[in-house]
Amino acid sequence: MEAEELEAVEDAVRNGWLGMGSAVGDFERAVEKVLGGSRIAVAVNTGYSALHLGLITAGAGPGDEVIVPSFTHLADVQAIRAVGAQPVFCDILDGTLCIDPARAADLVGPRTRAILSMDYGCHLVDHAAIAAIAEAHGLRVVHDAAHSFGAFLGDDAIGSFSDICMFSFDPVKALSCIDAGVVVVKTEAEAARLRALRVLGASNPAELAYRHQRTWEFDVVEDGFRYHLSNVHAAVGLAQLPKLDRIRAGRQASCRRYSARLAGIDGLRLPDADVTDLNPFLFYVRVLGGRRQAFREHLADRGIDTGIHWLPAHRTTLYGVCRRDDLTVTEVAAEEIVSLPLHSGMADETVDRVCDAAASFFGGR
Ligand SMILES: Cc1ncc(COP(=O)(O)O)c(C=O)c1O
């Protein structure tokens, strides 16, 4: 966080309207602008909330199945459970670690309601293929774009073409509100429903809150949730948004530097990704030959923290019983992936220090 974010928080707190107010409306309009203006953004308090409400919008409920990679963030599968549906685990593509469209098509059954696909790290889902499967089978698509806010697929901003899209702006995302999520939909009817769902199902017009006014009259027509976003969090996002180009350029530069400096190391597989149009959330490598843990310890000994995105959901107790595809690619990737440090405005020397430590594990430098 820089001076602008700190100032924005102070202004929002001094302003006195701490809950959902004008900054939330402004944040939604600013996100819509990033997406090119063709979609409607509804802000909520977390990415998980956005996934939950996105799945409700998709009509997923008890008795339904949602096809999702097991190799995904836990929020995706917990959100499926939260609507009473069951996840069906699909394998991923070895090249992108995103959902394998052909395998997803094979998993479609009479109870399938939706496909939940997640852009991963420096890769995007094959969105055209997923949309084609959805159209062929009358399914909804929920696109988890928590890793790809500010990215493009060709000329189209991520979030501008999916059936239902969601973003997370949690503390570690490329663009952060400290905590927030956004659901992106196509129709005003869906947006209006989302605006009620996020305030316990109450019909109070958001426009009033956005003018810092209240009404004491409301109707409730369905279950709702306390998912609305505070003005303070939205103000942080508004302070971050003008920096999006700088954030994206910095993250791209770090990924390119990692790729160039780690190229050609035996035993290390790099993502085959062109980051030109992306705003990468994470940079991962694959450590081959069962040496992942030793590699992580080697880096930890040199003061470098690494991550594992993700532990596949089907390996957990709750989700181990769910219907699933053959998950061979998932199983292999899950043993190999390591996320290296990546943040906005990372100094070249920091990237180099990580690369030197990584190379030294394999006997180089
Ligand atoms: C891919 C993905 N989906 C969903 C989420 C959940 O978002 P939040 O932490 O804002 O609830 C995250 C958070 O890290 C994520 O990385």
The ligand as an SDF file (V2000), in Angstrom:
LIG
                    3D

 16 16  0  0  0  0  0  0  0  0999 V2000
   -8.5160  -18.5140   -7.8050 C   0  0  0  0  0  0  0  0  0  0  0  0
   -9.1680  -17.9590   -6.5850 C   0  0  0  0  0  0  0  0  0  0  0  0
  -10.4940  -18.0440   -6.4640 N   0  0  0  0  0  0  0  0  0  0  0  0
  -11.1290  -17.5630   -5.3810 C   0  0  0  0  0  0  0  0  0  0  0  0
  -10.4490  -16.9700   -4.3520 C   0  0  0  0  0  0  0  0  0  0  0  0
  -11.1900  -16.4970   -3.1510 C   0  0  0  0  0  0  0  0  0  0  0  0
  -11.1400  -15.1040   -3.0510 O   0  0  0  0  0  0  0  0  0  0  0  0
  -11.2060  -14.3840   -1.6190 P   0  0  0  0  0  0  0  0  0  0  0  0
   -9.9460  -14.6740   -0.8820 O   0  0  0  0  0  0  0  0  0  0  0  0
  -11.3390  -12.9350   -1.9660 O   0  0  0  0  0  0  0  0  0  0  0  0
  -12.4060  -14.9030   -0.9160 O   0  0  0  0  0  0  0  0  0  0  0  0
   -9.0510  -16.8590   -4.4410 C   0  0  0  0  0  0  0  0  0  0  0  0
   -8.2840  -16.2400   -3.3530 C   0  0  0  0  0  0  0  0  0  0  0  0
   -7.0890  -16.3890   -3.2150 O   0  0  0  0  0  0  0  0  0  0  0  0
   -8.3940  -17.3690   -5.5820 C   0  0  0  0  0  0  0  0  0  0  0  0
   -7.0600  -17.2930   -5.7150 O   0  0  0  0  0  0  0  0  0  0  0  0
  1  2  1  0
  2  3  1  0
  2 15  2  0
  3  4  2  0
  4  5  1  0
  5  6  1  0
  5 12  2  0
  6  7  1  0
  7  8  1  0
  8  9  2  0
  8 10  1  0
  8 11  1  0
 12 13  1  0
 12 15  1  0
 13 14  2  0
 15 16  1  0
M  END
$$$$
